[in-house]
């Protein structure tokens, strides 16, 4: 199955379960760029990286039981990072909220309406 406007390589069987590799690449590149001081000393760029990683997981992997947890959780992590930086929210508040978000996403993934990881509807 191929989405409109995207090359077929992104939807090949080898790319269907790309959530973990994409996440590792985004976090690793962000971390390296931060350590080499190639990012300005502004945390909003890191939060954008998390959001972009979450969106990429959903685009590359499609909607399945794995990506429905990892993608939105990366987006929520980016938002939490931004809120911590911009509005000085403490980690004592952010961490429990993120645990609630993660638990809710895991419950959503158990829904019978969310397809399994390896299976896609051929429409």
BELKABEL-V764774 format. One record per backbone hydrogen bond with DSSP energy under -1.0 kcal/mol. NH is the residue of the N-H (numbers start at 1). CO is the residue of the C=O. Records with the same first field share a line. If there is no record, write none. Layout:
BEGIN
NH->CO ; CO
END
This chain:
BEGIN
6->3
10->7
11->8
12->9
15->12
22->18
23->19
24->20
25->21
26->22
27->23
28->24
29->25
30->26
31->27
32->28
33->29
34->30
35->31
36->32
37->34
38->33
42->40
47->43
48->44
49->45
50->46
51->47
52->48
53->49
54->50
55->51
56->52
57->53
58->54
59->55
60->56
61->57
62->58
65->115
68->64
69->66
70->66
71->67
73->69
74->70
75->71
76->72
77->73
78->74
79->75
80->76
81->77
82->78
83->79
84->80
85->81
86->82
87->83
89->83
93->90
94->90
95->91
97->93
98->94
99->95
100->96
101->97
102->98
103->99
104->100
105->101
106->102
107->103
108->104
109->105
111->108
114->111
123->121
END
